[in-house]
């Protein structure tokens, strides 16, 4: 059983999530319900909590301010939110589960199953704490996302986005090629990472490829438009993405030369 608390300032949201969990998730034991971060801190001090369903936009202290206390309690977090796009990008980048309101029953079941498996495999996982800290910093300071947490089967690999050379699609998987020559395969589609990664540095040049502009060595149109990366790989640019790529690379190289 996963000892769980619900944290949300809206009474309807708290009660509806409680009902959904009671009716659909047998592995969940609800240890308490809080309507503020202060109440949640008290619950964390009283009980051993495995999982927190955490709202973000709350009066006084927002949900992100509970993150350090969740870390020290070794509790994992599933965000329940109708928050803005920037926050969603940061949450996705750090591989935390989140549920958009109104909460869908099937999505809730999937999130709980993922959390149960992750908690069972990663009782002493430090990479989760690091990615939580990265998330808190990104959101509190509204910084560009600089690190991304990639699920690797046994846990998570926290990767600096500057070390990503390119990402290739393989059916429903994405393969990350890194500057240290490592490869990480993730069971998420390429579109998810297209939405997360900063668009001033990364561009999708083909239905199966995203490249980091920092690693573009040259491009030519001898056999159709083609990009040559600094690691020697050659990647085709699709016709429908060629114009966007040429505009982006011109803008990028012009910006780079002004530094």
Secondary structure, DSSP 8 states (H G I E B T S, - for coil): -EEEEEE-S-HHHHHHHHHHHHHH-TTEEEEEEESSHHHHHHHHHHS--SEEEEES--SSS-GGGGHHHHHHTT-EEEEEE---HHHHHHHHHTT-EEEESS--HHHHHHHHHHHHHHHHH-TT-HHHHHHHHHHHHHHHHT----EEEEE-SSSEEEEEGGGEEEEEEETTEEEEEETTS-EEEESS-HHHHHHHS-TTTEEEEETTEEEEGGGEEEEE-TTSSEEEETTS-EEE--HHHHHHHHHHHHHHHHHHHT-
